Amino acid sequence: MIYLVFQPLDLKKQEFVEVPLFEIKGFTMYELDTKGLKTILFGTDSKRYSDRYTVENVNYTDSSKLYIANMKADHGIYKDENIFLKDNVTYAREDGLTFESDMADYYKKSGIISTDMDFIIMQGENNAIGTSLEYNNITNKIKAKKIKAIYQLQESN
């Protein structure tokens, strides 16, 4: 009888989304050591969570390796000294090596940038396209799958 008079509450489970600790417009982050500037990270907007930064319009430069490398993308996540880039990713190294893809992960300590998506890599008149790429900025070695390359041979005298 009590159920007819008083309707039981219909409790719904509510899922909460993760809330950022703070948000920043015009974001810039510098990493320094005793030798000077190691990395710099720019973005138009950033959100700081307990374990990472999310950054819009990412512009990241790493000068801690033999060659200075610059990476740009529409979106990025910076976590544990690694950066995960998405949408319109470009990687450019000071010696002219560049590559483009829609996604790339850069692991700073190992110097490896990789993608499991279609890419194009270029240096001078040489270029290659493929479906996945792993490039080591320390050893200067490239691993790729399903590549089609155009390589200009030097003429010998």
C-alpha positions as CSV (number, residue, x, y, z in Angstrom):
1,M,0.0,0.0,0.0
2,I,2.8,2.4,0.8
3,Y,4.2,2.0,-2.8
4,L,0.9,3.3,-4.2
5,V,1.0,6.5,-2.1
6,F,4.7,7.1,-2.2
7,Q,6.5,6.5,-5.5
8,P,10.1,5.2,-5.0
9,L,12.8,7.6,-6.3
10,D,14.2,6.7,-9.7
11,L,17.9,7.4,-9.1
12,K,19.9,7.7,-12.3
13,K,23.6,7.2,-12.3
14,Q,25.5,10.2,-13.4
15,E,28.9,10.1,-15.1
16,F,31.2,12.9,-14.5
17,V,33.7,14.1,-17.0
18,E,37.2,15.0,-16.0
19,V,37.5,18.6,-15.0
20,P,40.7,20.5,-15.7
21,L,42.6,22.1,-12.9
22,F,42.8,25.3,-14.9
23,E,42.6,26.7,-18.4
24,I,45.1,29.1,-20.1
25,K,44.7,31.2,-23.2
26,G,47.9,32.0,-25.1
27,F,49.9,29.1,-23.5
28,T,53.7,29.0,-23.5
29,M,55.8,26.5,-21.6
30,Y,59.6,26.5,-21.4
31,E,61.9,23.7,-20.3
32,L,65.3,24.8,-19.1
33,D,68.4,23.0,-17.8
34,T,71.9,24.1,-16.9
35,K,72.9,24.4,-20.6
36,G,69.9,26.6,-21.5
37,L,66.6,26.2,-23.3
38,K,65.7,22.5,-24.1
39,T,62.1,22.7,-25.2
40,I,59.4,25.2,-25.8
41,L,55.7,24.5,-26.2
42,F,53.3,27.1,-27.6
43,G,49.5,26.9,-28.0
44,T,46.5,29.1,-28.3
45,D,44.5,27.4,-25.5
46,S,45.6,24.8,-22.9
47,K,43.9,22.9,-20.2
48,R,45.9,21.5,-17.3
49,Y,44.8,18.2,-15.8
50,S,46.5,16.3,-12.9
51,D,48.6,14.3,-15.3
52,R,48.8,16.2,-18.6
53,Y,48.3,19.3,-20.6
54,T,45.9,19.5,-23.6
55,V,46.9,22.1,-26.1
56,E,45.2,23.6,-29.2
57,N,47.3,24.8,-32.1
58,V,50.5,23.2,-30.8
59,N,53.9,24.5,-31.7
60,Y,56.6,22.4,-30.0
61,T,60.4,22.7,-30.4
62,D,62.9,20.3,-29.0
63,S,66.5,21.4,-29.1
64,S,67.9,18.8,-26.7
65,K,69.0,16.4,-29.5
66,L,71.6,16.7,-32.3
67,Y,69.2,18.4,-34.6
68,I,66.6,20.9,-33.5
69,A,63.1,19.5,-34.3
70,N,59.8,21.5,-34.6
71,M,56.4,19.9,-34.5
72,K,53.0,21.6,-35.2
73,A,49.5,20.3,-35.0
74,D,45.9,21.4,-34.5
75,H,45.7,19.4,-31.2
76,G,48.1,17.9,-28.7
77,I,48.6,16.3,-25.4
78,Y,51.8,16.8,-23.4
79,K,52.3,14.1,-20.8
80,D,55.5,12.9,-19.1
81,E,57.8,14.7,-21.5
82,N,56.0,13.1,-24.5
83,I,53.8,14.9,-26.9
84,F,50.9,13.2,-28.8
85,L,49.8,15.2,-31.8
86,K,46.6,15.0,-33.9
87,D,45.3,16.7,-37.1
88,N,47.6,18.5,-39.6
89,V,50.8,17.3,-38.0
90,T,54.1,18.6,-39.4
91,Y,57.6,17.7,-38.2
92,A,60.5,19.8,-39.4
93,R,64.2,19.3,-38.6
94,E,66.8,22.0,-39.0
95,D,68.7,20.0,-41.7
96,G,65.6,20.1,-44.0
97,L,64.0,16.7,-43.1
98,T,60.2,17.1,-42.8
99,F,57.2,14.9,-42.6
100,E,53.5,15.3,-42.5
101,S,50.7,13.1,-41.2
102,D,47.3,13.4,-39.3
103,M,48.7,11.9,-36.1
104,A,52.2,11.5,-34.5
105,D,53.6,10.6,-31.1
106,Y,57.0,12.1,-30.0
107,Y,58.9,10.4,-27.2
108,K,61.5,12.9,-26.0
109,K,63.9,10.7,-24.1
110,S,64.3,8.2,-27.0
111,G,64.0,10.9,-29.7
112,I,61.5,8.8,-31.6
113,I,58.5,10.2,-33.5
114,S,56.1,7.8,-34.9
115,T,52.7,7.5,-36.7
116,D,50.5,4.6,-37.7
117,M,48.7,6.7,-40.3
118,D,49.6,7.7,-43.9
119,F,52.5,10.0,-44.1
120,I,54.8,11.8,-46.5
121,I,58.5,12.4,-45.6
122,M,60.7,14.8,-47.6
123,Q,64.3,16.0,-47.6
124,G,65.4,18.1,-50.6
125,E,64.2,16.4,-53.8
126,N,63.8,13.0,-52.1
127,N,60.4,12.0,-50.7
128,A,58.5,8.9,-49.6
129,I,54.9,8.1,-48.8
130,G,53.7,5.2,-46.6
131,T,51.3,3.9,-44.1
132,S,53.3,4.0,-40.8
133,L,56.6,5.6,-39.8
134,E,59.1,5.5,-37.0
135,Y,61.9,8.1,-37.1
136,N,64.7,8.2,-34.5
137,N,66.1,11.7,-34.2
138,I,69.1,10.4,-32.3
139,T,70.3,7.6,-34.6
140,N,68.8,9.2,-37.8
141,K,67.1,5.9,-38.7
142,I,63.7,5.6,-40.4
143,K,61.4,2.5,-40.3
144,A,58.3,2.6,-42.6
145,K,55.7,0.3,-44.1
146,K,54.2,0.2,-47.6
147,I,56.4,3.0,-48.9
148,K,56.7,4.5,-52.3
149,A,59.8,6.6,-52.6
150,I,61.4,9.0,-55.0
151,Y,65.1,9.2,-54.4
152,Q,67.4,11.5,-56.5
153,L,70.8,9.9,-57.1
154,Q,73.8,12.2,-57.1
155,E,75.8,12.2,-60.3
156,S,79.4,11.1,-59.9
157,N,82.3,12.9,-61.7
